[in-house]
């Protein structure tokens, strides 16, 4: 279900350049952050998903024109999913009051939004939050997977932009790699795009999709980032 036609802008940073972001760019950023977060959520990394949805929402809110008016549907979905992830975390920790409060907030934010928002099927997660809000002690199996266009999105379903967005978020919650290195690797992957070089790009895809080899893959990614930094220092030294 990858959306290669959407573009490969990736997640350049959390705030970006407001002057350079048109409506299409914002839509692509929402789609990449939304899908990255859904894959993380479905894989059980609910707090990483929450952070990815939150940072995407903050970025598009900061980049929106001052006269944008009402909150766009995509931003509201992201806010609702942040509440869903928080509710799921509280439920998993047995914190019933927090789970019910955030489940109620998620329902309020997601109610009335149809599935046309990037093809996200919101009703199953809304229903889970309704039941959580009504009786937080009755939810035993955790939230259902979130689907886009009928697909329970996993890491293998992400395109390049969403993969770059998910990799840095995942590195913050697993013992393999770190956010700074993954962000630098994402920049290298964007530079590779269209050049015929795919080494770093393939490693980032593998980082998400091969958890059993994630530490080794993270080490190889770090090697590429270190080489690029050394090359940058060498070039800089020529002009000193």
C-alpha positions in Angstrom: 0.0 0.0 0.0 3.0 2.3 -0.3 2.3 5.7 -1.7 5.3 6.3 -3.9 3.3 8.8 -6.0 3.0 11.0 -2.9 6.7 12.0 -3.2 9.8 11.3 -1.1 10.1 14.5 0.9 10.5 12.5 4.1 10.7 14.2 7.5 13.3 16.9 7.0 12.8 18.3 10.4 9.9 19.0 12.8 9.4 22.5 11.7 10.7 23.0 8.2 10.5 26.2 6.2 7.0 27.6 6.3 7.6 29.7 3.1 8.4 26.6 1.1 5.5 24.4 2.2 2.4 24.6 0.0 -0.8 22.7 0.6 0.6 19.7 -1.3 3.7 19.7 0.8 1.7 19.8 4.0 -0.5 17.0 2.8 2.6 14.9 2.1 4.1 15.7 5.5 0.8 14.7 7.2 0.6 11.5 5.1 4.2 10.5 5.9 3.9 11.3 9.7 0.5 9.7 9.9 1.6 6.4 8.2 4.9 6.2 10.1 3.0 6.6 13.4 0.4 4.0 12.4 3.1 1.5 11.6 4.8 2.2 14.9 1.5 1.9 16.8 0.6 -1.4 15.1 4.0 -2.8 16.0 3.4 -2.0 19.7 5.6 1.2 19.9 2.7 3.4 21.1 4.8 6.1 22.7 7.0 6.4 19.6 3.9 6.6 17.5 2.5 9.3 19.8 5.7 11.3 19.5 5.7 11.0 15.7 2.1 12.1 15.4 2.7 15.0 17.8 5.8 16.3 16.1 4.1 16.1 12.7 1.1 18.0 14.0 3.3 20.7 15.5 5.2 21.0 12.3 2.2 21.5 10.1 0.6 23.8 12.6 3.7 26.0 12.7 3.8 26.0 8.9 0.2 26.9 8.4 -0.6 30.4 7.1 -1.8 32.8 9.8 -5.2 33.1 8.1 -5.7 29.4 7.8 -8.9 29.5 9.8 -10.3 26.2 11.1 -8.1 23.3 12.0 -7.5 21.0 9.0 -8.9 17.5 9.2 -5.4 16.0 9.0 -4.2 18.0 12.0 -7.3 17.0 14.0 -6.7 13.3 13.1 -3.2 13.6 14.4 -4.3 15.2 17.6 -6.9 12.4 18.1 -4.3 9.7 17.5 -2.0 11.3 20.0 -4.8 10.9 22.5 -5.4 7.3 21.3 -1.7 6.4 21.9 -1.7 8.0 25.3 -4.9 6.1 26.2 -3.4 2.9 25.0 -0.2 3.5 27.1 -2.3 4.2 30.2 -4.4 1.1 29.6 -1.4 -1.1 29.1 0.0 0.3 32.4 -3.2 -0.4 34.3 -3.8 3.4 34.8 -7.6 3.2 34.4 -8.4 6.8 35.1 -5.9 8.2 32.6 -6.9 5.6 30.1 -10.6 6.6 30.3 -9.8 10.4 30.2 -7.6 10.1 27.1 -10.0 7.7 25.5 -12.8 10.2 25.9 -10.6 12.9 24.4 -9.7 10.7 21.5 -13.4 10.1 20.8 -14.2 13.8 21.0 -11.4 14.6 18.5 -12.0 11.8 16.0 -15.8 11.9 16.1 -17.3 13.2 12.9 -14.1 12.7 10.8 -14.7 10.3 8.0 -12.3 7.8 6.5 -11.5 10.0 3.6 -8.6 11.5 5.6 -5.7 9.7 3.9 -7.8 6.5 3.7 -7.5 5.9 7.5 -10.2 3.7 8.9 -10.9 5.5 12.2 -14.1 3.7 13.3 -12.5 0.6 14.9 -10.1 2.7 17.0 -13.0 5.2 17.9 -15.1 2.2 19.1 -12.2 0.9 21.2 -11.8 4.3 22.8 -15.6 4.5 23.5 -15.4 1.2 25.3 -12.3 2.3 27.1 -13.9 5.5 28.2 -17.0 3.6 29.4 -15.1 0.9 31.3 -11.3 1.0 31.2 -11.1 -2.2 33.1 -12.9 -4.2 30.4 -10.2 -3.7 27.7 -8.1 -6.8 27.8 -6.4 -7.2 24.4 -5.3 -3.6 23.7 -6.3 -1.5 20.7 -7.0 -2.9 17.3 -4.6 -2.2 14.5 -5.2 0.9 12.5 -5.8 0.4 8.8 -5.2 2.5 5.8 -7.2 1.5 2.6 -8.0 -1.8 4.3 -4.3 -2.6 5.2 -3.2 -2.9 8.8 -0.1 -0.9 8.2 3.3 -2.4 9.1 6.8 -1.3 8.5 6.9 -3.3 5.2 4.1 -1.1 3.9 5.8 2.2 4.3 7.3 4.2 1.3 10.5 6.1 1.6 9.1 9.3 3.2 7.2 7.4 5.9 10.2 5.0 6.5 12.5 8.0 7.1 9.9 9.4 9.5 9.5 6.2 11.4 13.2 5.2 11.7 14.2 8.2 13.8 11.1 7.8 16.0 11.8 4.1 16.5 15.5 4.7 17.3 14.4 6.7 20.4 12.7 3.7 22.0 14.9 0.7 21.0 18.5 -0.2 22.0 19.8 0.1 18.5 20.9 3.4 17.0 20.0 6.9 18.1 17.9 9.7 16.8 20.7 12.0 15.8 22.4 9.3 13.7 19.1 8.2 12.1 18.2 11.8 11.3 21.5 12.2 9.6 21.0 8.9 7.8 17.6 10.1 6.6 19.3 13.2 5.1 21.8 10.9 3.2 18.9 8.7 2.0 17.2 11.8 0.5 20.4 12.8 -1.2 20.6 9.3 -2.7 17.2 9.5 -4.2 17.4 9.7 -8.0 21.2 9.2 -8.1 21.2 5.4 -8.4 22.8 5.0 -5.0 20.7 3.2 -2.5 23.0 1.9 0.3 21.7 4.1 3.1 18.1 3.9 1.9 18.2 0.1 1.9 19.7 0.1 5.3 16.9 2.3 6.7 14.2 0.1 5.2 16.0 -2.9 6.7 16.3 -1.2 10.1 12.5 -1.1 10.4 11.7 -4.4 8.8 14.4 -6.7 10.3 14.2 -6.4 14.1 16.3 -9.4 14.7 19.2 -7.7 12.9 18.5 -4.2 14.0 21.7 -3.6 16.2 23.9 -4.7 13.3 22.0 -2.6 10.8 22.2 0.4 13.1 26.0 0.0 13.3 26.3 -0.1 9.5 24.1 3.0 9.3 26.3 4.8 11.8 29.4 3.9 9.8 27.9 5.6 6.7 27.0 8.7 8.8 30.5 8.8 10.3 32.1 8.5 6.8 30.0 11.3 5.5 30.9 13.5 8.5 34.6 12.8 8.0 34.3 13.6 4.3 32.6 16.9 5.2 35.3 17.8 7.6 38.0 17.0 5.1 36.4 19.2 2.4 35.9 22.0 4.9 39.6 21.7 5.9 40.7 22.4 2.3 39.3 26.0 2.6 40.7 26.8 6.0 
